[in-house]
């Protein structure tokens, strides 16, 4: 009787260990997809930030020039502030 119980316990423990190993294994494409999604998201944020910075610089330069009647200092300050604002808004609106 003792041998039967020990053999049953051994077989059950091997079955549980095998099932845990199979359940924990994830295929290659799962890890590859996570890696690709992470870097694709970083690329999209960077790209959107660059586009937002350019658009913000143009808009800020136009507004700054209009407020200072075409003076270079106001145009440059407006372009700089617009670039920073456009970059922040575009990067923040990207959803991944």
C-alpha positions as CSV (number, residue, x, y, z in Angstrom):
1,X,0.0,0.0,0.0
2,X,2.8,2.4,0.8
3,X,4.5,1.8,-2.6
4,X,1.2,2.5,-4.3
5,X,0.8,5.9,-2.5
6,X,4.4,6.9,-3.1
7,X,4.1,6.0,-6.8
8,X,0.8,7.9,-7.1
9,X,2.3,10.9,-5.5
10,X,5.4,10.8,-7.7
11,X,3.3,10.6,-10.9
12,X,1.0,13.4,-9.7
13,X,4.0,15.7,-8.9
14,X,5.5,15.0,-12.3
15,X,2.3,15.9,-13.9
16,X,1.9,19.1,-12.0
17,X,5.5,20.1,-12.7
18,X,5.1,19.4,-16.4
19,X,1.8,21.4,-16.6
20,X,3.4,24.4,-14.8
21,X,6.3,24.4,-17.2
22,X,4.1,24.3,-20.3
23,X,1.8,27.0,-18.8
24,X,4.7,29.4,-18.2
25,X,6.2,29.0,-21.6
26,X,5.2,31.8,-24.1
27,X,6.0,31.6,-27.7
28,X,8.6,33.8,-29.4
29,X,6.1,36.0,-31.2
30,X,4.6,37.1,-27.9
31,X,7.9,38.6,-26.8
32,X,8.7,39.9,-30.2
33,X,5.4,41.7,-30.4
34,X,5.9,43.3,-27.0
35,X,9.3,44.5,-28.1
36,X,8.1,45.8,-31.4
37,X,5.1,47.6,-29.8
38,X,7.3,49.3,-27.3
39,X,9.7,50.7,-29.9
40,X,6.9,51.5,-32.3
41,X,5.2,53.6,-29.6
42,X,8.5,55.4,-28.9
43,X,8.9,56.1,-32.6
44,X,5.3,57.5,-32.9
45,X,5.8,59.8,-29.9
46,X,9.1,61.1,-31.3
47,X,7.6,61.6,-34.7
48,X,4.5,63.3,-33.5
49,X,6.6,65.5,-31.1
50,X,8.8,66.6,-34.0
51,X,5.8,67.5,-36.2
52,X,4.1,69.3,-33.3
53,X,7.3,71.3,-32.6
54,X,7.5,72.4,-36.3
55,X,3.9,73.4,-36.4
56,X,4.1,75.2,-33.1
57,X,7.3,77.1,-34.1
58,X,5.6,78.3,-37.3
59,X,2.4,79.3,-35.4
60,X,4.3,80.9,-32.5
61,X,6.6,82.8,-34.8
62,X,3.6,84.2,-36.7
63,X,1.8,85.2,-33.5
64,X,5.0,86.6,-31.9
65,X,5.8,88.6,-35.1
66,X,2.2,90.0,-35.2
67,X,2.3,91.0,-31.5
68,X,5.7,92.8,-31.8
69,X,5.0,94.2,-35.3
70,X,7.7,92.2,-37.0
71,X,10.6,92.6,-34.6
72,X,13.0,89.7,-34.6
73,X,13.0,89.2,-30.8
74,X,9.3,88.7,-30.6
75,X,9.3,86.4,-33.5
76,X,12.1,84.2,-32.1
77,X,10.5,84.1,-28.7
78,X,7.1,83.2,-30.1
79,X,8.7,80.5,-32.3
80,X,10.6,79.0,-29.3
81,X,7.5,79.0,-27.1
82,X,5.4,77.6,-29.9
83,X,7.9,74.8,-30.5
84,X,8.0,73.7,-26.9
85,X,4.2,73.9,-26.6
86,X,3.6,72.0,-29.8
87,X,6.1,69.3,-28.9
88,X,4.5,68.7,-25.5
89,X,0.9,68.7,-26.9
90,X,1.7,66.3,-29.7
91,X,3.7,63.9,-27.6
92,X,1.0,63.9,-24.9
93,X,-1.8,63.2,-27.4
94,X,-0.1,60.0,-28.8
95,X,-1.9,56.9,-27.5
96,X,-0.1,53.5,-27.7
